Structure formats: C-alpha cells, structure tokens
Amino acid sequence: MVRINGKSMLYHFSGIRSKVIQMRELVETVDGMFDSFDRMTELGQTMIPIKRLEKKRKPKKDDGNYFY
C-alpha cells in the first residue's frame, strides 16, 4: 500500500502550481504579442491607406481552338 505523507503531497502540488504559473505567463506573453501585432496593423493601415486597383479584365474571346 502506498503511504501518503504531507511532505510529498506538498512537493507534488507545489510542482503543479509552478507549472500552472509558467503556463499563465506564457499565455499572457503570447496574448500581448498578438495584441501588439493587431495595433501595428491598425497603425499601418491608418498611416498608409492601401488602395487596391482592380483592373478590368476583358473577357476572353472564344476562338473555338480547344486542342492546342
């Protein structure tokens, strides 16, 4: 039978707690990084407006040559 003492349980849960804290810090860092990407995109779009020129394409004429 496995004996459970307070010291081993405390060590186990402190290890889990430290991993949870590390994951929280990682998520906050990644979240901040994506927020800064969004802000940079918004700034770039307001400073330099991107205008896409769409060329009018002429429809291709059907010359009947289907075998090249």
C-alpha positions, 0 to 999 in steps of 0.5 A: 500500500502506498503511504501518503505523507504531507511532505510529498503531497506538498512537493507534488502540488507545489510542482503543479502550481509552478507549472500552472504559473509558467503556463499563465505567463506564457499565455499572457506573453503570447496574448500581448504579442498578438495584441501588439501585432493587431495595433501595428496593423491598425497603425499601418493601415491608418498611416498608409491607406492601401488602395487596391486597383482592380483592373478590368479584365476583358473577357476572353474571346472564344476562338473555338481552338480547344486542342492546342 
